[in-house]
Amino acid sequence: MTPPHDSLPHDQRRARRPDTDKRLTRLRHNRVFTGVLGGVAEYVGANPTTVRLIFVVATLLSGGLLIIGYLLLWWLLPKGRA
């Protein structure tokens, strides 16, 4: 089954994307270790403490596998504003 053809030109299809200036970054403020989870919380608009608790519980349930993702985000995400 082929996807439906979009008749709009490329530049008009791009115009449908949401216009946002939000970027996922590591925070220099509101951080405990590296600022990764604080940055994720700010990006999604959640409480940083809640995001940290969810991460700890999910890490324990995954047998520690989420630590790899956390380290990758620490390495890949740029530092945010001060």
N, C-alpha and C positions, 0 to 999 in steps of 0.2 A: 504494500500500500504506500503510495507516494504522498508526501505532505502537500497541503494545498499551496498553490502558487500565490505569492504576495505580489500584487501588481504595482505597489509603490516603489519608486526608485530608492536606492540605498540611503541617500541623505534624508529622505522623508521618513524612512523606517527608523533611523537613528533618533529622529525628533520625538518618537514615542517613548523613549527611555526617560525615566524620572530624572529631573534635574536636581542633583544634590551635591553639596560640597563636603559631605561627611567622608572621612577617610579612617580606615582602621590603622591605628598607630599604638605604640607603647607609650604609656603615660609617664611623665616625669613626676607628677604629683599624684596623690591618691594611689600609691603603690605599696605593695608589701615586699615583693622580691624584685621582679623585673618590670612590672607595669603592664604585663600582657593581659591579665584578666581585668584590670581596671580599664584598659583600652577597649577590650571586648564589651565590657559593661556599658561604657560610654557610647560605643558605636550602636549597640542595640537598644539603648535607653533604659537599662535596668540598673538595679541597685548593685554596686560592686560587691558587697558582702554576700548577696544572694548568688551572684555568679561564682564567687570563690567557693561557697559551700556546695553548690551543684558540681563544680569541678572536682572538689575533694571526694564527694560521694561517688561520682562517676569514675574517678581514677581508682578508687578502692574496688568498685564493682568490676572494672576492666582488668584488674590484676596489675595495675600500674602502666598499662599501655598508653594512656593519655599523656603521660610524661613526655613521650616522644613528640607528640603534637605540640605540647607546650614549649619544648626546647626548639622545635622548628619555628614556631611563631616568634620566639625570643630572637632567633637568628635572622628571620626574614622581615619582621615588621620594623619600619623606621621609627625612630624616637619622635614622639609628638611634641607639642608645645610645652613650654615650661610652666 
